[in-house]
Amino acid sequence: SWTILQLVEALGFCLENTDPRTRGRGIQLLSQVLLECHSLLQEKEVLHLVLFYENRLQDHHLVIPSVLQGLRALSLCEVLAPGLAVSVLKAIFQEVHVQSLLQQDRYTVYSIITNFMATREEELKGLGADFTFGFIQVMDGEKDPRNLMVAFQIVRDLIVKNYALGPFVEELFEVTSCYFPIDFTPPPNDPHGIQREDLILSLRAVLASTPQFAEFLLPLLIEKMDSDLQSAKLDSLQTLTACCAIYGQKELQEFLPSLWSSLRREAAASASLRSYHRLTHSILPLLLEQYNKHSQSSQRRTILEMLLGFLELQQKWGHVEEDESALLSLQETVCSVVFSALTDPSVQLQLVGIRALTVLGSLQGFLSPSDLELVVDHLVRLALHEEDSQSRGAGSHPDTRLSCISSLEREEESSQNLHSLQQRCLQALAAVSTHTSIVRETVPVLLQHLRNVQKGNSWRQAALCISVCQSLHRVALQCQQDAEGCWYYHQTVVPCLLAMAVQAATQESSHPLVSKALLEEEVLTAMVPVISAATTHLSPELAAQSVSHVVPLFLDGEVSFLPQNSFPCAFQPFEDGECLEPQRRLVALLMAFVCSLPHNVVIPQQERLLRELLALSCSCSCPFTATTASKCFAGLVNKHPAGQQLDEILQLAVNRMEPGLTEGPHRTQALILLLWVGLVCDQSPGLLGLLSDVELGPTAADGFSLLMAESPDVLHKGCHADVRIMFRQRFFTDNVPKLVQGFHGAGADVKANYLKSLSHVLNHLPKPVLVTELPTLLSLLLEALSCSDRVVQLSTLSCLQPLLLEAPQIMSLHIDTLVTKFLSLTSSPAMVAVVVLQLLPYKARVIRALAKPLDDKKRLVRKEAVAARGEWFLVGSPGR
């Protein structure tokens, strides 16, 4: 019943209100009406509305999204007067910083441009190259795949419909090519349905749309063809194919030598796979025949090592069709040869056999279920050696067939070979544990092995315990996607590990002179990922069943659910007493379990557990125990529902920490707790503010590494933790200026701690962010290289390494200083190794690049290229 102008008058109070939110609501309502009825508007009405909305583009940022919606509605009007489309776009280009808007609002801008390009093409072309430049500013920095699909189409239309690019060809190329090659994985259950392939094809259509891009695109394709990423190689080759249909000889000629060099390398690599199949068809039967002809172990070992090389190539190239693989046709003979090596008296031959078996186990579908049973039997005979191996019953369980690995001693072999053999057996047992039926056989063997080797405290026994835990961890990861296997593994492994650890800890508490390998920090640390991986994928029902046993074990000493529950004394890890220190170490295992539970699993007696962990973390004199208690407390706080209970717990933590942060016997423990709690509560804590009353000492400086690094056992999405995005960038923004300021105002004895803190933060910062901030921070990084603290030196070198390639223009300005600093580090043998390690990743790339000047027409250039290439060939060689 109203005209649109009457509606505007009725909304006058809102549209002219001094509160931007009220103005925004008024414009929002007006824009929604326009979107519904834009086809009913008269030309004069459209003119007044366009002028009104253009003027409002200068309004408060809260109003802008609604203004853009109104302009989108007006861009759909057929009665739009000539010149208004140009006027609207000029206003947007001039007044709106598009990339600071939310995704939906940026999409609105792209929609306005698309609408005008569809209906007002000649008007927009009248803008000349200014329209192209304006759009480049709009698109620059876009990251959302929904918006990129529209933006790529706009760029393609600009080119295909012959809009003027003017002097902005390179800028238009840069603003689109920065996404090449596409690296995008759609989130699960993505309602928008945009796939990586959609973005690839859309971007390819842009890059291959005009020969004007050739001088910029072809060097980029050549670079990406030499990438180590197979997807980047493939995308580059397919894009080059599309370009060759558009580009002419003129555009291609300059780059033909480099293109040919890259294509020849790729052709050779592709041919290698075909050659491999031909060679295996010819050579594998001969190798197998020669193995069976020779009886000496040394000869068989040489032949089997050759066979292993072919197996590893097959593993590298992955699954192939049955008719292409010579291995599949020789499956029975290959298995027979490998199995025979496992039973040979020579440990050296056995080691090669186990390596071969590990590769066979990783080849999908190569070993049949019956083969896997034989594999387990062979490995069990080796891993848990029994003197009278011939007398074993065929149907006996591996747990009873094979007694103890510690008796595996042969007079003719060295103990080092035996240790290596044991480790290989453990790795192979884990590698073949890919089915639940096999896991039911191998897990008892690994656990029995752990029971046997943990009795003692020698470094070898600790190393063997760690090896077993690493194998158990691999099996756990392989079980996670199978519900039956996951639950079997959890209810078999977790109680057994807890029982062994409690047995060792209670024995240590009652007989302090009898040390146990399981109580070593390194061994407990190796057990943590085993328990974590066994827990993260449990269903909520099964997890609740398990947590009802584990938490009472630690709080009340309830051991009835453990497989061996007769212990020398009570298990009381949260009680006071020096003799209970071994028991308190096992809080690491509690941490591994409770911090891996999903959010919806209720932890019994959680408030009591939090209080006990808090007390232990602030008072325990053992750094390992105090740290694990702090991490466990922090992990539980991270998943605790917000509310009064959480506020009370955090206040209690603050009350316990504040006195400890002053000088005292537990200052370090309080500081570690502060770091962990601050991290999980916000992940961008103002820690320098919290520590303002505490001198930035070495422990606080090291804490910045803790805050920035990954924490797979507590603060990680794999553990169902609440991990906020971009917290490292936010931490950098909040705290690095304070660190720089603190450095300049600190005394000489404290400056090193500020440098250490800064290098830790920068070392974990995403490299694009670091490159952006480099000019202001490089002088401090260079100063950090002169610091006597090796940790600072190593962290700074790790930070500088990628920058040497990614920001050469900036780094080259400081080349003299860099060389001087690097040379000063060479007085330390350890630092020489680090500098060499920094060079090694670039060795192959530099050698390839130096091949081109070998053909230069100038003799001096060829001479220098030969000398330089020779030096790079020797990087990492002995004596260099």
FENNORDA-V350276 format. One record per residue. N is the residue number from 0. SS is DSSP state (a for helix, b for strand, c for the rest). Layout:
<<N	SS> <N	SS>>
This chain:
<<0	c> <1	c> <2	c> <3	a> <4	a> <5	a> <6	a> <7	a> <8	a> <9	a> <10	c> <11	a> <12	a> <13	a> <14	a> <15	c> <16	c> <17	c> <18	c> <19	a> <20	a> <21	a> <22	a> <23	a> <24	a> <25	a> <26	a> <27	a> <28	a> <29	a> <30	a> <31	a> <32	a> <33	a> <34	a> <35	a> <36	a> <37	a> <38	a> <39	a> <40	c> <41	c> <42	a> <43	a> <44	a> <45	a> <46	a> <47	a> <48	a> <49	a> <50	a> <51	a> <52	a> <53	a> <54	a> <55	a> <56	c> <57	c> <58	c> <59	c> <60	a> <61	a> <62	a> <63	a> <64	a> <65	a> <66	a> <67	a> <68	a> <69	a> <70	a> <71	a> <72	a> <73	a> <74	a> <75	c> <76	c> <77	c> <78	c> <79	c> <80	c> <81	c> <82	c> <83	a> <84	a> <85	a> <86	a> <87	a> <88	a> <89	a> <90	a> <91	a> <92	a> <93	a> <94	a> <95	c> <96	c> <97	a> <98	a> <99	a> <100	c> <101	c> <102	a> <103	a> <104	a> <105	a> <106	a> <107	a> <108	a> <109	a> <110	a> <111	a> <112	a> <113	a> <114	a> <115	a> <116	a> <117	a> <118	a> <119	c> <120	a> <121	a> <122	a> <123	a> <124	a> <125	c> <126	c> <127	c> <128	a> <129	a> <130	a> <131	a> <132	a> <133	a> <134	a> <135	a> <136	a> <137	a> <138	a> <139	c> <140	c> <141	c> <142	c> <143	c> <144	a> <145	a> <146	a> <147	a> <148	a> <149	a> <150	a> <151	a> <152	a> <153	a> <154	a> <155	a> <156	a> <157	a> <158	a> <159	a> <160	c> <161	c> <162	c> <163	c> <164	c> <165	a> <166	a> <167	a> <168	a> <169	a> <170	a> <171	a> <172	a> <173	a> <174	a> <175	a> <176	a> <177	c> <178	c> <179	c> <180	c> <181	c> <182	c> <183	c> <184	c> <185	c> <186	c> <187	c> <188	c> <189	c> <190	c> <191	c> <192	c> <193	c> <194	c> <195	a> <196	a> <197	a> <198	a> <199	a> <200	a> <201	a> <202	a> <203	a> <204	a> <205	a> <206	a> <207	c> <208	c> <209	c> <210	a> <211	a> <212	a> <213	a> <214	a> <215	a> <216	a> <217	a> <218	a> <219	a> <220	a> <221	a> <222	a> <223	a> <224	a> <225	c> <226	c> <227	c> <228	c> <229	a> <230	a> <231	a> <232	a> <233	a> <234	a> <235	a> <236	a> <237	a> <238	a> <239	a> <240	a> <241	a> <242	a> <243	a> <244	c> <245	c> <246	c> <247	c> <248	a> <249	a> <250	a> <251	a> <252	a> <253	c> <254	c> <255	a> <256	a> <257	a> <258	a> <259	a> <260	a> <261	a> <262	a> <263	a> <264	a> <265	a> <266	a> <267	a> <268	a> <269	a> <270	a> <271	a> <272	a> <273	a> <274	a> <275	a> <276	a> <277	a> <278	a> <279	a> <280	a> <281	a> <282	a> <283	a> <284	a> <285	a> <286	a> <287	a> <288	a> <289	a> <290	a> <291	a> <292	a> <293	c> <294	c> <295	c> <296	a> <297	a> <298	a> <299	a> <300	a> <301	a> <302	a> <303	a> <304	a> <305	a> <306	a> <307	a> <308	a> <309	a> <310	a> <311	a> <312	a> <313	a> <314	a> <315	a> <316	a> <317	c> <318	c> <319	c> <320	c> <321	a> <322	a> <323	a> <324	c> <325	a> <326	a> <327	a> <328	a> <329	c> <330	a> <331	a> <332	a> <333	a> <334	a> <335	a> <336	a> <337	a> <338	a> <339	a> <340	a> <341	a> <342	c> <343	c> <344	c> <345	c> <346	a> <347	a> <348	a> <349	a> <350	a> <351	a> <352	a> <353	a> <354	a> <355	a> <356	a> <357	a> <358	a> <359	a> <360	a> <361	a> <362	c> <363	c> <364	c> <365	c> <366	c> <367	c> <368	a> <369	a> <370	a> <371	a> <372	a> <373	a> <374	a> <375	a> <376	a> <377	a> <378	a> <379	a> <380	a> <381	a> <382	a> <383	c> <384	c> <385	c> <386	c> <387	c> <388	a> <389	a> <390	a> <391	c> <392	c> <393	c> <394	c> <395	c> <396	c> <397	a> <398	a> <399	a> <400	a> <401	c> <402	c> <403	c> <404	a> <405	a> <406	a> <407	c> <408	c> <409	c> <410	c> <411	c> <412	c> <413	c> <414	a> <415	a> <416	a> <417	a> <418	a> <419	a> <420	a> <421	a> <422	a> <423	a> <424	a> <425	a> <426	a> <427	a> <428	a> <429	a> <430	a> <431	c> <432	c> <433	c> <434	c> <435	a> <436	a> <437	a> <438	a> <439	a> <440	a> <441	a> <442	a> <443	a> <444	a> <445	a> <446	a> <447	a> <448	a> <449	a> <450	a> <451	a> <452	a> <453	c> <454	c> <455	c> <456	c> <457	c> <458	a> <459	a> <460	a> <461	a> <462	a> <463	a> <464	a> <465	a> <466	a> <467	a> <468	a> <469	a> <470	a> <471	a> <472	a> <473	a> <474	a> <475	a> <476	a> <477	a> <478	a> <479	c> <480	c> <481	c> <482	a> <483	a> <484	a> <485	a> <486	a> <487	a> <488	a> <489	a> <490	a> <491	a> <492	a> <493	a> <494	a> <495	a> <496	a> <497	a> <498	a> <499	a> <500	a> <501	a> <502	a> <503	a> <504	a> <505	a> <506	a> <507	a> <508	a> <509	a> <510	c> <511	c> <512	c> <513	c> <514	c> <515	c> <516	a> <517	a> <518	a> <519	c> <520	a> <521	a> <522	a> <523	a> <524	a> <525	a> <526	a> <527	a> <528	a> <529	a> <530	a> <531	a> <532	a> <533	a> <534	a> <535	c> <536	c> <537	c> <538	c> <539	a> <540	a> <541	a> <542	a> <543	a> <544	a> <545	a> <546	a> <547	a> <548	a> <549	a> <550	a> <551	a> <552	a> <553	a> <554	a> <555	a> <556	c> <557	c> <558	c> <559	c> <560	c> <561	c> <562	c> <563	c> <564	c> <565	c> <566	c> <567	c> <568	c> <569	c> <570	c> <571	c> <572	c> <573	c> <574	c> <575	c> <576	c> <577	a> <578	a> <579	a> <580	a> <581	a> <582	a> <583	a> <584	c> <585	c> <586	a> <587	a> <588	a> <589	a> <590	a> <591	a> <592	a> <593	a> <594	c> <595	c> <596	c> <597	c> <598	c> <599	c> <600	c> <601	c> <602	c> <603	c> <604	c> <605	a> <606	a> <607	a> <608	a> <609	a> <610	a> <611	a> <612	a> <613	a> <614	a> <615	a> <616	a> <617	a> <618	a> <619	c> <620	c> <621	c> <622	a> <623	a> <624	a> <625	a> <626	a> <627	a> <628	a> <629	a> <630	a> <631	a> <632	a> <633	a> <634	a> <635	a> <636	a> <637	a> <638	a> <639	c> <640	c> <641	c> <642	c> <643	a> <644	a> <645	a> <646	a> <647	a> <648	a> <649	a> <650	a> <651	a> <652	a> <653	a> <654	a> <655	a> <656	a> <657	a> <658	a> <659	a> <660	c> <661	c> <662	c> <663	c> <664	c> <665	c> <666	a> <667	a> <668	a> <669	a> <670	a> <671	a> <672	a> <673	a> <674	a> <675	a> <676	a> <677	a> <678	a> <679	a> <680	a> <681	a> <682	c> <683	c> <684	c> <685	c> <686	a> <687	a> <688	a> <689	a> <690	c> <691	c> <692	c> <693	c> <694	c> <695	c> <696	c> <697	a> <698	a> <699	a> <700	a> <701	a> <702	a> <703	a> <704	a> <705	a> <706	a> <707	a> <708	c> <709	c> <710	c> <711	c> <712	c> <713	c> <714	c> <715	c> <716	a> <717	a> <718	a> <719	c> <720	c> <721	c> <722	c> <723	c> <724	c> <725	c> <726	a> <727	a> <728	a> <729	a> <730	a> <731	a> <732	a> <733	a> <734	a> <735	a> <736	a> <737	a> <738	a> <739	a> <740	a> <741	a> <742	a> <743	a> <744	a> <745	c> <746	c> <747	a> <748	a> <749	a> <750	a> <751	a> <752	a> <753	a> <754	a> <755	a> <756	a> <757	a> <758	a> <759	a> <760	a> <761	a> <762	a> <763	c> <764	c> <765	c> <766	a> <767	a> <768	a> <769	a> <770	a> <771	a> <772	a> <773	a> <774	a> <775	a> <776	a> <777	a> <778	a> <779	a> <780	a> <781	a> <782	a> <783	a> <784	c> <785	c> <786	c> <787	c> <788	c> <789	a> <790	a> <791	a> <792	a> <793	a> <794	a> <795	a> <796	a> <797	a> <798	a> <799	a> <800	a> <801	a> <802	a> <803	a> <804	a> <805	a> <806	c> <807	a> <808	a> <809	a> <810	a> <811	a> <812	c> <813	c> <814	a> <815	a> <816	a> <817	a> <818	a> <819	a> <820	a> <821	a> <822	a> <823	a> <824	a> <825	c> <826	c> <827	c> <828	a> <829	a> <830	a> <831	a> <832	a> <833	a> <834	a> <835	a> <836	a> <837	a> <838	a> <839	a> <840	c> <841	c> <842	a> <843	a> <844	a> <845	a> <846	a> <847	a> <848	a> <849	a> <850	a> <851	a> <852	a> <853	a> <854	a> <855	c> <856	c> <857	c> <858	a> <859	a> <860	a> <861	a> <862	a> <863	a> <864	a> <865	a> <866	a> <867	a> <868	a> <869	a> <870	a> <871	a> <872	a> <873	c> <874	c> <875	c> <876	c> <877	c> <878	c> <879	c>>
